[in-house]
Amino acid sequence: MRYAALLFVTLCGLQGVAMAEKPNVLILYADDLGYGDLRCNNPDSKIPTPNLSQLANAGMRFTDGHSSSGICTPSRYALLTGRHHWRDFHGIVNAFGDSVFAPERLTLAEMLQQVGYDTAAIGKWHLGWDWEAIRKPDAVSEKKGRNKVWGPEDFDWSKAIPDGPLAHGFDSYFGDTVINFPPYCWIEDDHVVKAPDTMMDTSKWKPIKEGNWECRPGPMASDWDPYQNIPTITQRGVDFLKSRQPSDKPFFLYFAFPSPHAPIIPNDQFDGKSGAGPYGDFVYETDDAIGRLLAALEESGQADNTIVIFTADNGPEKYAYARDQKYDHWSSKPFRGLKRDLYEGGHHVPMLIRWPGTVQPGSTNTSLVSQIDIMATIAEVVDYELPDDAAEDSYSLIPLLKGASTPVRTTHVHNTHANGYAIRHNDWLLVDTKTGYVSGRNPQWEKKHGYPADDKSPVELYDLSKDIGQRNNVAQQHPEVVSELQSKLKRIREQGFSAPRISK
């Protein structure tokens, strides 16, 4: 008996050592942030981002990183599944929308749960819940414009809300699901913290500082204050990180900011901290929150055993045009396009990875990479064999993180809506539609930055090695390249995968 007990303790101890060797994973995900907003990407940025610059100095900065989509929900889905969103859907989850995850779809959080991680999500979710499960049988919505509007009396707020983060691999969740969508209240795990008791009313809030509220009508807790979003979730993240001990199980924290997505509402202490107006101040507040989170990680004693990934879901919102005119700050610099667009500015996003002991501090990588690649990368880190029906488009970035210069992927598909695709292969970028604009054209901005008039071509082709700003459509000069890329796009879409482990 004594021998058996000693053997059990020894085996448990060895398992604990093995678990401790697995690195923690912290993903910091910004919302509607431009590549050119970061000083480490754009020295001319009017926005100080000292904590992100420090993160870049301590890790690897990717200059050619991409999200799967030019809008929120699809990019988040692709990051958490390693699968192009357009294989399953294109649009965002609307207010009180269903989950985008099929029950059998393996997520990054589920994968890490299976290998013994504690998993947590804090902040913006925007991937859907089963709200119908808590909606009262006699509830009747009201139609307001494009929106179907429910009242606070239409839900049983005491019930658990199924099919949210806890149903897809997260042990815990805290956030407000989407800052400008109802319900306007905090959600902890699968329950509201305080039941909404009134309808959303922006007149109860401090004035907005730039743009419009863009808040959809619906139920709200009467004391709801959107200005408290970043301070509240940041404190939750700090508390989570400080609570971790080196002897604990490894953790995965997916921390998704609501910023600098509209409503643009920097808190008063950040006013005037940038040279790019309230939006710049909001980015500065986001950077400050990142500093607090990284300081908490350091204080926990686990910074050296944590992979930190920072990126954003898509490019900046259309307010960037007015900001460029007023402050001479172009959030997408050096790219053309904004959120939703097929041009680079819609999906070419900041991407920083710090991994002490593996990633060379202060390094820069120019290889084509995608947020979709995070799934296969972390799978390799934790020695998880991905099945063929998971992470179908994910490439492991481990060789790049260890200093290799040979790209791991050469092709990426960009998409926002069902009727428009673009495909990148090496330095060629084909916009396989009449224009890469989805958010709309701004002739004044194009004139200021030297863009030619629309040539009315049915497609657009760019050589990004010579034309990163996508000014010169060379489709007519290279019809063979257009044809080759169209064939490649068709094949990737139809075959249902692009991951090398499956392709082989």
PABA-342531 format. One record per residue (C-alpha): x, y, z. Coordinates in Angstrom, 3 decimals. Example, Ala and Ser with C-alpha at 12.3 -4.5 7.8 and 13.67 -1.06 7.14 Angstrom:
// residues 2
<node east="12.300" north="-4.500" up="7.800"/>
<node east="13.670" north="-1.060" up="7.140"/>
//
This chain:
// residues 504
<node east="0.000" north="0.000" up="0.000"/>
<node east="2.815" north="2.379" up="0.922"/>
<node east="4.560" north="1.628" up="-2.400"/>
<node east="1.346" north="2.177" up="-4.373"/>
<node east="0.716" north="5.476" up="-2.603"/>
<node east="4.310" north="6.597" up="-3.255"/>
<node east="3.973" north="5.638" up="-6.921"/>
<node east="0.704" north="7.607" up="-7.208"/>
<node east="2.261" north="10.707" up="-5.652"/>
<node east="5.300" north="10.393" up="-7.918"/>
<node east="3.190" north="10.055" up="-11.048"/>
<node east="1.036" north="13.020" up="-10.033"/>
<node east="4.183" north="15.034" up="-9.417"/>
<node east="5.577" north="14.149" up="-12.829"/>
<node east="2.269" north="15.092" up="-14.447"/>
<node east="2.385" north="18.424" up="-12.607"/>
<node east="5.894" north="19.078" up="-13.906"/>
<node east="4.776" north="18.249" up="-17.445"/>
<node east="1.795" north="20.589" up="-17.166"/>
<node east="3.952" north="23.371" up="-15.778"/>
<node east="6.210" north="23.095" up="-18.821"/>
<node east="3.365" north="23.981" up="-21.159"/>
<node east="3.352" north="27.740" up="-21.753"/>
<node east="0.385" north="29.906" up="-20.884"/>
<node east="-1.335" north="31.638" up="-23.797"/>
<node east="-2.593" north="35.227" up="-23.640"/>
<node east="-4.357" north="36.644" up="-26.705"/>
<node east="-5.005" north="40.396" up="-26.691"/>
<node east="-7.500" north="41.204" up="-29.442"/>
<node east="-8.268" north="44.789" up="-30.432"/>
<node east="-11.376" north="45.852" up="-32.354"/>
<node east="-11.274" north="48.024" up="-35.518"/>
<node east="-7.623" north="49.005" up="-35.022"/>
<node east="-5.497" north="50.136" up="-37.954"/>
<node east="-2.059" north="48.779" up="-38.789"/>
<node east="-0.765" north="52.345" up="-38.960"/>
<node east="-2.120" north="53.340" up="-35.549"/>
<node east="0.789" north="51.593" up="-33.819"/>
<node east="4.018" north="53.538" up="-33.510"/>
<node east="6.041" north="50.340" up="-33.959"/>
<node east="4.412" north="49.898" up="-37.396"/>
<node east="4.201" north="53.554" up="-38.339"/>
<node east="6.722" north="56.013" up="-36.878"/>
<node east="4.509" north="58.846" up="-38.154"/>
<node east="1.511" north="57.730" up="-36.102"/>
<node east="-0.033" north="60.557" up="-34.088"/>
<node east="-0.962" north="58.050" up="-31.368"/>
<node east="1.479" north="57.042" up="-28.609"/>
<node east="1.349" north="53.263" up="-28.065"/>
<node east="4.247" north="52.710" up="-25.639"/>
<node east="3.090" north="49.379" up="-24.236"/>
<node east="2.589" north="47.843" up="-27.664"/>
<node east="5.985" north="49.180" up="-28.699"/>
<node east="7.467" north="47.518" up="-25.626"/>
<node east="5.705" north="44.270" up="-26.528"/>
<node east="7.155" north="44.483" up="-30.039"/>
<node east="10.623" north="45.136" up="-28.622"/>
<node east="10.299" north="42.021" up="-26.471"/>
<node east="8.976" north="39.788" up="-29.229"/>
<node east="8.387" north="39.456" up="-32.960"/>
<node east="6.564" north="41.987" up="-35.099"/>
<node east="4.846" north="40.590" up="-38.178"/>
<node east="4.550" north="43.129" up="-40.985"/>
<node east="2.309" north="40.969" up="-43.188"/>
<node east="-0.314" north="39.652" up="-40.749"/>
<node east="-3.974" north="39.263" up="-41.720"/>
<node east="-7.376" north="38.570" up="-40.287"/>
<node east="-9.759" north="36.304" up="-42.172"/>
<node east="-12.356" north="39.027" up="-42.709"/>
<node east="-12.835" north="42.790" up="-42.788"/>
<node east="-15.500" north="42.590" up="-40.050"/>
<node east="-15.826" north="41.417" up="-36.449"/>
<node east="-17.556" north="38.044" up="-36.040"/>
<node east="-15.917" north="36.202" up="-38.968"/>
<node east="-12.384" north="37.147" up="-37.912"/>
<node east="-12.999" north="35.986" up="-34.334"/>
<node east="-14.425" north="32.710" up="-35.568"/>
<node east="-11.427" north="32.107" up="-37.829"/>
<node east="-8.942" north="32.915" up="-35.058"/>
<node east="-10.618" north="30.526" up="-32.604"/>
<node east="-11.061" north="27.669" up="-35.106"/>
<node east="-8.179" north="27.882" up="-37.590"/>
<node east="-10.752" north="27.801" up="-40.391"/>
<node east="-11.660" north="30.450" up="-42.958"/>
<node east="-14.979" north="31.948" up="-41.885"/>
<node east="-16.319" north="32.010" up="-45.448"/>
<node east="-16.510" north="28.228" up="-45.473"/>
<node east="-19.425" north="28.602" up="-43.053"/>
<node east="-20.789" north="32.187" up="-43.133"/>
<node east="-19.895" north="35.785" up="-44.006"/>
<node east="-21.708" north="38.299" up="-41.810"/>
<node east="-21.685" north="39.345" up="-38.173"/>
<node east="-23.882" north="37.984" up="-35.392"/>
<node east="-26.630" north="40.558" up="-34.997"/>
<node east="-28.296" north="41.556" up="-31.732"/>
<node east="-29.567" north="38.439" up="-29.908"/>
<node east="-28.117" north="36.303" up="-32.721"/>
<node east="-27.371" north="32.590" up="-32.560"/>
<node east="-23.942" north="31.041" up="-32.067"/>
<node east="-21.841" north="30.640" up="-35.207"/>
<node east="-20.161" north="27.490" up="-33.853"/>
<node east="-21.431" north="24.089" up="-34.920"/>
<node east="-21.451" north="21.721" up="-31.895"/>
<node east="-18.740" north="19.547" up="-33.440"/>
<node east="-16.421" north="22.436" up="-34.389"/>
<node east="-13.177" north="22.235" up="-32.391"/>
<node east="-12.092" north="25.577" up="-30.987"/>
<node east="-8.749" north="26.749" up="-29.669"/>
<node east="-10.212" north="26.846" up="-26.170"/>
<node east="-11.582" north="23.287" up="-26.415"/>
<node east="-8.251" north="22.027" up="-27.669"/>
<node east="-6.432" north="23.593" up="-24.726"/>
<node east="-9.052" north="22.333" up="-22.284"/>
<node east="-8.378" north="18.806" up="-23.526"/>
<node east="-4.694" north="19.103" up="-22.661"/>
<node east="-5.314" north="20.460" up="-19.168"/>
<node east="-5.504" north="24.248" up="-19.521"/>
<node east="-7.707" north="26.609" up="-17.557"/>
<node east="-9.463" north="28.679" up="-20.204"/>
<node east="-11.058" north="32.111" up="-19.822"/>
<node east="-12.609" north="34.709" up="-22.114"/>
<node east="-12.962" north="38.333" up="-21.063"/>
<node east="-14.475" north="41.205" up="-23.046"/>
<node east="-16.192" north="41.193" up="-26.424"/>
<node east="-17.694" north="37.877" up="-27.563"/>
<node east="-19.768" north="38.633" up="-30.683"/>
<node east="-19.976" north="34.972" up="-31.639"/>
<node east="-23.562" north="34.393" up="-30.578"/>
<node east="-25.616" north="32.725" up="-27.852"/>
<node east="-28.902" north="30.805" up="-27.689"/>
<node east="-31.031" north="33.755" up="-26.560"/>
<node east="-34.208" north="31.981" up="-27.586"/>
<node east="-33.725" north="29.610" up="-24.647"/>
<node east="-34.364" north="32.457" up="-22.182"/>
<node east="-36.942" north="34.333" up="-24.261"/>
<node east="-40.448" north="34.076" up="-22.874"/>
<node east="-42.964" north="32.102" up="-24.974"/>
<node east="-45.302" north="35.087" up="-25.317"/>
<node east="-42.565" north="37.592" up="-26.239"/>
<node east="-43.245" north="39.714" up="-29.305"/>
<node east="-40.571" north="41.822" up="-30.972"/>
<node east="-41.008" north="45.232" up="-32.566"/>
<node east="-39.537" north="46.087" up="-35.942"/>
<node east="-37.431" north="49.279" up="-36.051"/>
<node east="-35.741" north="49.751" up="-39.393"/>
<node east="-33.604" north="46.672" up="-40.035"/>
<node east="-33.627" north="45.711" up="-36.371"/>
<node east="-35.903" north="43.330" up="-34.540"/>
<node east="-36.239" north="44.908" up="-31.100"/>
<node east="-37.022" north="43.062" up="-27.881"/>
<node east="-37.815" north="44.607" up="-24.507"/>
<node east="-36.432" north="43.713" up="-21.067"/>
<node east="-39.735" north="42.035" up="-20.194"/>
<node east="-39.317" north="39.551" up="-23.071"/>
<node east="-36.627" north="37.478" up="-21.337"/>
<node east="-36.301" north="35.425" up="-18.177"/>
<node east="-32.981" north="36.907" up="-17.077"/>
<node east="-32.643" north="34.444" up="-14.192"/>
<node east="-31.967" north="31.586" up="-16.604"/>
<node east="-28.615" north="30.444" up="-17.954"/>
<node east="-27.927" north="31.566" up="-21.533"/>
<node east="-26.782" north="28.479" up="-23.477"/>
<node east="-24.367" north="28.129" up="-26.388"/>
<node east="-22.034" north="30.951" up="-25.387"/>
<node east="-18.324" north="30.817" up="-24.463"/>
<node east="-18.800" north="28.042" up="-21.881"/>
<node east="-20.282" north="25.784" up="-24.545"/>
<node east="-17.211" north="26.167" up="-26.756"/>
<node east="-14.236" north="25.530" up="-24.531"/>
<node east="-14.056" north="28.364" up="-22.027"/>
<node east="-14.219" north="27.609" up="-18.319"/>
<node east="-15.269" north="31.186" up="-17.558"/>
<node east="-16.448" north="34.340" up="-19.281"/>
<node east="-16.948" north="37.951" up="-18.267"/>
<node east="-18.027" north="40.698" up="-20.622"/>
<node east="-20.936" north="42.464" up="-22.277"/>
<node east="-20.937" north="40.283" up="-25.422"/>
<node east="-20.918" north="43.365" up="-27.802"/>
<node east="-20.515" north="46.983" up="-26.641"/>
<node east="-23.052" north="48.476" up="-29.069"/>
<node east="-25.598" north="45.627" up="-29.112"/>
<node east="-28.211" north="44.656" up="-26.520"/>
<node east="-28.446" north="43.427" up="-23.878"/>
<node east="-26.550" north="46.304" up="-22.255"/>
<node east="-25.388" north="44.573" up="-19.095"/>
<node east="-22.535" north="42.443" up="-17.788"/>
<node east="-22.591" north="38.704" up="-18.353"/>
<node east="-20.613" north="36.373" up="-16.112"/>
<node east="-20.192" north="32.831" up="-17.401"/>
<node east="-23.718" north="32.200" up="-18.735"/>
<node east="-25.847" north="34.531" up="-16.562"/>
<node east="-26.445" north="38.264" up="-16.596"/>
<node east="-24.965" north="39.970" up="-13.524"/>
<node east="-27.848" north="42.447" up="-13.287"/>
<node east="-31.058" north="41.998" up="-15.238"/>
<node east="-31.881" north="44.694" up="-17.816"/>
<node east="-34.846" north="46.731" up="-16.581"/>
<node east="-35.204" north="49.463" up="-19.204"/>
<node east="-34.562" north="50.193" up="-22.871"/>
<node east="-31.262" north="51.532" up="-24.172"/>
<node east="-31.189" north="55.331" up="-23.883"/>
<node east="-28.007" north="57.138" up="-24.910"/>
<node east="-29.221" north="60.344" up="-23.259"/>
<node east="-28.442" north="58.724" up="-19.896"/>
<node east="-24.756" north="58.485" up="-20.792"/>
<node east="-22.021" north="61.071" up="-20.970"/>
<node east="-21.793" north="62.623" up="-24.451"/>
<node east="-19.963" north="60.668" up="-27.115"/>
<node east="-16.605" north="62.114" up="-28.131"/>
<node east="-16.370" north="61.224" up="-31.828"/>
<node east="-18.728" north="59.805" up="-34.430"/>
<node east="-22.041" north="58.224" up="-33.473"/>
<node east="-23.116" north="55.887" up="-30.682"/>
<node east="-24.082" north="53.199" up="-33.208"/>
<node east="-25.876" north="51.371" up="-30.406"/>
<node east="-28.771" north="49.187" up="-31.492"/>
<node east="-31.993" north="49.459" up="-29.479"/>
<node east="-32.822" north="46.886" up="-26.840"/>
<node east="-32.812" north="45.982" up="-23.141"/>
<node east="-30.393" north="47.745" up="-20.779"/>
<node east="-29.592" north="47.697" up="-17.076"/>
<node east="-30.631" north="51.145" up="-15.861"/>
<node east="-27.190" north="51.925" up="-14.414"/>
<node east="-25.284" north="50.796" up="-17.516"/>
<node east="-22.323" north="53.013" up="-18.404"/>
<node east="-20.406" north="52.160" up="-21.595"/>
<node east="-17.506" north="54.364" up="-20.455"/>
<node east="-16.826" north="51.759" up="-17.762"/>
<node east="-16.311" north="48.950" up="-20.260"/>
<node east="-12.523" north="49.090" up="-20.639"/>
<node east="-11.833" north="49.854" up="-16.934"/>
<node east="-14.082" north="46.988" up="-15.807"/>
<node east="-12.839" north="44.261" up="-18.135"/>
<node east="-9.233" north="45.356" up="-17.649"/>
<node east="-9.574" north="44.959" up="-13.894"/>
<node east="-11.089" north="41.511" up="-14.435"/>
<node east="-8.127" north="40.585" up="-16.596"/>
<node east="-5.658" north="41.944" up="-14.052"/>
<node east="-7.351" north="39.967" up="-11.274"/>
<node east="-7.297" north="36.785" up="-13.362"/>
<node east="-3.606" north="37.129" up="-14.205"/>
<node east="-2.544" north="38.057" up="-10.680"/>
<node east="-4.406" north="35.052" up="-9.285"/>
<node east="-2.343" north="32.612" up="-11.322"/>
<node east="0.488" north="30.770" up="-9.595"/>
<node east="3.389" north="28.953" up="-11.287"/>
<node east="2.149" north="25.730" up="-9.688"/>
<node east="-1.325" north="26.101" up="-11.249"/>
<node east="-2.439" north="24.480" up="-14.453"/>
<node east="-1.399" north="26.480" up="-17.521"/>
<node east="-3.959" north="29.033" up="-18.643"/>
<node east="-5.388" north="30.403" up="-21.845"/>
<node east="-6.864" north="33.895" up="-21.605"/>
<node east="-8.649" north="35.305" up="-24.638"/>
<node east="-8.980" north="39.016" up="-23.862"/>
<node east="-11.038" north="40.850" up="-26.487"/>
<node east="-11.204" north="44.630" up="-26.273"/>
<node east="-14.284" north="46.614" up="-27.355"/>
<node east="-11.948" north="49.310" up="-28.650"/>
<node east="-11.289" north="51.343" up="-30.643"/>
<node east="-14.596" north="50.190" up="-32.204"/>
<node east="-17.420" north="52.730" up="-32.098"/>
<node east="-18.718" north="54.171" up="-29.867"/>
<node east="-15.484" north="56.108" up="-29.520"/>
<node east="-15.515" north="56.876" up="-25.807"/>
<node east="-12.088" north="57.376" up="-24.214"/>
<node east="-12.317" north="58.116" up="-20.511"/>
<node east="-11.578" north="61.672" up="-19.417"/>
<node east="-8.060" north="60.987" up="-18.138"/>
<node east="-7.056" north="59.987" up="-21.677"/>
<node east="-8.436" north="63.049" up="-23.439"/>
<node east="-5.787" north="64.839" up="-25.468"/>
<node east="-3.190" north="62.083" up="-25.038"/>
<node east="-2.859" north="61.659" up="-28.793"/>
<node east="-2.641" north="63.907" up="-31.812"/>
<node east="-5.453" north="62.053" up="-33.572"/>
<node east="-8.513" north="63.227" up="-31.656"/>
<node east="-10.796" north="61.086" up="-29.487"/>
<node east="-10.141" north="57.980" up="-31.585"/>
<node east="-6.420" north="58.341" up="-30.961"/>
<node east="-7.121" north="58.863" up="-27.261"/>
<node east="-9.227" north="55.675" up="-27.290"/>
<node east="-6.338" north="53.759" up="-28.846"/>
<node east="-4.065" north="55.237" up="-26.191"/>
<node east="-6.465" north="54.046" up="-23.470"/>
<node east="-6.427" north="50.585" up="-25.028"/>
<node east="-2.630" north="50.598" up="-24.997"/>
<node east="-2.712" north="51.674" up="-21.347"/>
<node east="-4.996" north="48.735" up="-20.513"/>
<node east="-2.595" north="46.392" up="-22.318"/>
<node east="0.201" north="47.765" up="-20.143"/>
<node east="-1.805" north="47.002" up="-17.010"/>
<node east="-2.491" north="43.445" up="-18.171"/>
<node east="1.149" north="42.774" up="-19.019"/>
<node east="2.242" north="44.237" up="-15.682"/>
<node east="-0.164" north="41.880" up="-13.904"/>
<node east="1.275" north="38.955" up="-15.866"/>
<node east="4.761" north="40.019" up="-14.797"/>
<node east="3.651" north="40.317" up="-11.177"/>
<node east="2.252" north="36.798" up="-11.286"/>
<node east="5.739" north="35.466" up="-12.010"/>
<node east="4.571" north="33.771" up="-15.206"/>
<node east="5.555" north="36.217" up="-17.911"/>
<node east="8.558" north="34.114" up="-18.939"/>
<node east="6.297" north="31.101" up="-19.494"/>
<node east="3.546" north="32.876" up="-21.424"/>
<node east="3.023" north="33.308" up="-25.153"/>
<node east="1.497" north="36.757" up="-25.674"/>
<node east="-0.239" north="37.445" up="-28.991"/>
<node east="-1.570" north="40.863" up="-29.915"/>
<node east="-3.603" north="41.531" up="-33.043"/>
<node east="-6.913" north="43.038" up="-34.227"/>
<node east="-10.031" north="41.718" up="-35.930"/>
<node east="-9.959" north="44.074" up="-38.924"/>
<node east="-8.996" north="47.554" up="-40.055"/>
<node east="-10.363" north="50.885" up="-38.798"/>
<node east="-13.907" north="52.155" up="-39.312"/>
<node east="-14.834" north="54.728" up="-41.999"/>
<node east="-14.367" north="57.626" up="-39.523"/>
<node east="-10.698" north="57.240" up="-40.490"/>
<node east="-11.298" north="59.349" up="-43.599"/>
<node east="-12.389" north="62.400" up="-41.587"/>
<node east="-9.558" north="61.767" up="-39.116"/>
<node east="-7.004" north="61.810" up="-41.909"/>
<node east="-8.417" north="65.076" up="-43.185"/>
<node east="-8.548" north="66.747" up="-39.760"/>
<node east="-5.437" north="65.353" up="-38.046"/>
<node east="-3.359" north="64.049" up="-40.967"/>
<node east="-3.324" north="60.613" up="-39.378"/>
<node east="-4.114" north="57.666" up="-41.650"/>
<node east="-4.945" north="54.668" up="-39.466"/>
<node east="-4.362" north="52.146" up="-42.267"/>
<node east="-0.977" north="53.539" up="-43.345"/>
<node east="0.630" north="52.467" up="-45.666"/>
<node east="-2.408" north="50.677" up="-47.057"/>
<node east="-5.532" north="51.517" up="-48.988"/>
<node east="-8.904" north="50.599" up="-47.507"/>
<node east="-10.704" north="50.326" up="-44.198"/>
<node east="-12.929" north="47.954" up="-42.284"/>
<node east="-15.004" north="45.747" up="-44.614"/>
<node east="-12.814" north="46.494" up="-47.647"/>
<node east="-10.996" north="43.834" up="-49.672"/>
<node east="-8.057" north="46.218" up="-49.987"/>
<node east="-5.190" north="45.655" up="-47.551"/>
<node east="-6.448" north="48.201" up="-45.011"/>
<node east="-9.492" north="46.047" up="-44.329"/>
<node east="-7.635" north="42.970" up="-43.093"/>
<node east="-3.873" north="43.707" up="-42.962"/>
<node east="-3.634" north="44.132" up="-39.205"/>
<node east="-1.040" north="44.571" up="-36.440"/>
<node east="0.385" north="41.290" up="-35.165"/>
<node east="2.897" north="40.926" up="-32.344"/>
<node east="4.021" north="37.716" up="-30.616"/>
<node east="6.194" north="37.502" up="-27.512"/>
<node east="7.461" north="34.116" up="-26.335"/>
<node east="10.464" north="34.379" up="-24.026"/>
<node east="13.163" north="31.843" up="-24.744"/>
<node east="11.848" north="31.083" up="-28.223"/>
<node east="11.195" north="34.356" up="-30.051"/>
<node east="14.151" north="36.671" up="-30.579"/>
<node east="13.354" north="40.001" up="-28.848"/>
<node east="12.968" north="42.938" up="-31.206"/>
<node east="12.726" north="40.745" up="-34.301"/>
<node east="10.673" north="41.497" up="-37.387"/>
<node east="9.174" north="38.949" up="-39.770"/>
<node east="7.963" north="39.906" up="-43.251"/>
<node east="6.335" north="36.559" up="-44.111"/>
<node east="2.659" north="36.283" up="-44.993"/>
<node east="0.818" north="35.059" up="-41.876"/>
<node east="-2.759" north="34.880" up="-40.689"/>
<node east="-4.679" north="34.797" up="-37.429"/>
<node east="-6.017" north="31.483" up="-38.715"/>
<node east="-2.508" north="30.135" up="-38.112"/>
<node east="-2.710" north="30.609" up="-34.346"/>
<node east="-4.658" north="27.341" up="-33.943"/>
<node east="-2.036" north="25.107" up="-35.594"/>
<node east="0.770" north="27.044" up="-33.909"/>
<node east="-0.583" north="26.472" up="-30.406"/>
<node east="-1.431" north="22.859" up="-31.287"/>
<node east="2.235" north="22.262" up="-32.072"/>
<node east="3.291" north="24.036" up="-28.872"/>
<node east="1.163" north="21.716" up="-26.709"/>
<node east="1.812" north="18.616" up="-28.874"/>
<node east="-1.828" north="18.240" up="-29.920"/>
<node east="-2.513" north="16.322" up="-33.107"/>
<node east="-5.229" north="18.184" up="-34.959"/>
<node east="-7.741" north="15.945" up="-36.754"/>
<node east="-8.449" north="16.556" up="-40.437"/>
<node east="-11.874" north="18.010" up="-39.638"/>
<node east="-10.401" north="20.822" up="-37.505"/>
<node east="-8.302" north="23.908" up="-38.276"/>
<node east="-8.550" north="23.153" up="-41.984"/>
<node east="-6.774" north="26.342" up="-43.029"/>
<node east="-4.215" north="26.749" up="-40.243"/>
<node east="-0.423" north="26.731" up="-40.707"/>
<node east="1.971" north="26.456" up="-37.783"/>
<node east="4.110" north="29.553" up="-37.315"/>
<node east="6.630" north="27.755" up="-35.104"/>
<node east="9.431" north="27.821" up="-37.723"/>
<node east="9.032" north="31.595" up="-38.089"/>
<node east="8.879" north="32.141" up="-34.341"/>
<node east="12.148" north="30.231" up="-34.033"/>
<node east="13.819" north="32.491" up="-36.591"/>
<node east="13.316" north="30.742" up="-39.944"/>
<node east="13.076" north="33.041" up="-42.947"/>
<node east="11.282" north="30.668" up="-45.324"/>
<node east="7.521" north="31.426" up="-45.333"/>
<node east="5.177" north="28.766" up="-43.983"/>
<node east="2.268" north="29.981" up="-46.106"/>
<node east="2.258" north="31.664" up="-49.511"/>
<node east="-1.483" north="32.063" up="-50.063"/>
<node east="-4.340" north="33.716" up="-48.182"/>
<node east="-7.970" north="34.365" up="-49.106"/>
<node east="-9.626" north="37.650" up="-48.097"/>
<node east="-13.391" north="38.017" up="-47.876"/>
<node east="-16.048" north="40.116" up="-46.170"/>
<node east="-19.257" north="39.399" up="-48.083"/>
<node east="-20.470" north="36.460" up="-50.143"/>
<node east="-20.133" north="38.301" up="-53.439"/>
<node east="-16.547" north="39.469" up="-53.093"/>
<node east="-13.227" north="37.667" up="-52.661"/>
<node east="-9.570" north="38.548" up="-52.956"/>
<node east="-6.657" north="36.140" up="-53.014"/>
<node east="-3.048" north="36.748" up="-52.109"/>
<node east="-0.311" north="34.498" up="-53.477"/>
<node east="3.299" north="35.465" up="-52.822"/>
<node east="3.441" north="39.148" up="-53.803"/>
<node east="0.411" north="39.072" up="-56.082"/>
<node east="-2.982" north="40.221" up="-54.807"/>
<node east="-6.090" north="39.672" up="-56.917"/>
<node east="-9.296" north="41.484" up="-56.028"/>
<node east="-11.704" north="39.199" up="-57.866"/>
<node east="-14.430" north="41.796" up="-58.252"/>
<node east="-14.793" north="45.284" up="-59.735"/>
<node east="-13.481" north="47.086" up="-56.676"/>
<node east="-11.920" north="46.352" up="-53.318"/>
<node east="-14.098" north="48.964" up="-51.634"/>
<node east="-16.975" north="47.694" up="-49.527"/>
<node east="-17.269" north="50.600" up="-47.080"/>
<node east="-17.411" north="53.049" up="-49.979"/>
<node east="-15.077" north="55.216" up="-52.011"/>
<node east="-13.743" north="58.564" up="-50.729"/>
<node east="-12.562" north="60.644" up="-53.728"/>
<node east="-11.146" north="63.386" up="-51.482"/>
<node east="-8.905" north="60.889" up="-49.674"/>
<node east="-7.851" north="59.294" up="-52.978"/>
<node east="-6.895" north="62.687" up="-54.422"/>
<node east="-4.858" north="63.577" up="-51.335"/>
<node east="-2.939" north="60.286" up="-51.499"/>
<node east="-2.428" north="60.170" up="-55.266"/>
<node east="-4.826" north="57.426" up="-56.363"/>
<node east="-5.939" north="57.236" up="-59.998"/>
<node east="-9.558" north="57.177" up="-61.103"/>
<node east="-11.365" north="53.838" up="-61.249"/>
<node east="-10.355" north="52.079" up="-64.474"/>
<node east="-13.653" north="50.115" up="-64.623"/>
<node east="-11.788" north="46.812" up="-64.899"/>
<node east="-13.799" north="43.694" up="-63.865"/>
<node east="-10.949" north="42.669" up="-61.526"/>
<node east="-7.920" north="44.304" up="-59.921"/>
<node east="-4.410" north="42.869" up="-59.684"/>
<node east="-1.573" north="44.344" up="-57.632"/>
<node east="2.088" north="43.501" up="-57.176"/>
<node east="2.504" north="44.247" up="-53.478"/>
<node east="6.295" north="44.041" up="-53.690"/>
<node east="6.184" north="47.267" up="-55.729"/>
<node east="2.801" north="48.710" up="-54.811"/>
<node east="1.836" north="48.079" up="-51.181"/>
<node east="-0.633" north="50.995" up="-51.378"/>
<node east="-2.519" north="49.303" up="-54.252"/>
<node east="-2.493" north="52.272" up="-56.635"/>
<node east="-1.689" north="50.551" up="-59.934"/>
<node east="-4.048" north="47.887" up="-61.232"/>
<node east="-1.958" north="45.673" up="-63.530"/>
<node east="-4.637" north="43.104" up="-64.385"/>
<node east="-4.585" north="43.956" up="-68.110"/>
<node east="-0.789" north="43.575" up="-68.264"/>
<node east="-0.830" north="40.159" up="-66.561"/>
<node east="-3.904" north="38.190" up="-67.667"/>
<node east="-2.072" north="34.919" up="-67.052"/>
<node east="-1.593" north="35.831" up="-63.380"/>
<node east="-5.271" north="36.764" up="-63.074"/>
<node east="-6.275" north="33.398" up="-64.529"/>
<node east="-3.870" north="31.488" up="-62.293"/>
<node east="-5.105" north="33.221" up="-59.143"/>
<node east="-8.755" north="32.737" up="-60.071"/>
<node east="-8.105" north="29.016" up="-60.504"/>
<node east="-6.281" north="28.842" up="-57.195"/>
<node east="-9.102" north="30.681" up="-55.423"/>
<node east="-11.685" north="28.320" up="-56.916"/>
<node east="-9.680" north="25.267" up="-55.837"/>
<node east="-9.191" north="26.475" up="-52.240"/>
<node east="-12.871" north="27.335" up="-51.902"/>
<node east="-14.093" north="24.049" up="-53.342"/>
<node east="-11.702" north="21.610" up="-51.687"/>
<node east="-12.713" north="22.671" up="-48.174"/>
<node east="-9.214" north="23.014" up="-46.725"/>
<node east="-5.813" north="24.586" up="-47.300"/>
<node east="-3.793" north="23.378" up="-44.304"/>
<node east="-0.563" north="21.633" up="-45.341"/>
<node east="-1.057" north="18.690" up="-42.981"/>
<node east="-4.343" north="17.904" up="-44.771"/>
<node east="-3.121" north="18.746" up="-48.274"/>
<node east="-0.335" north="16.214" up="-47.980"/>
//
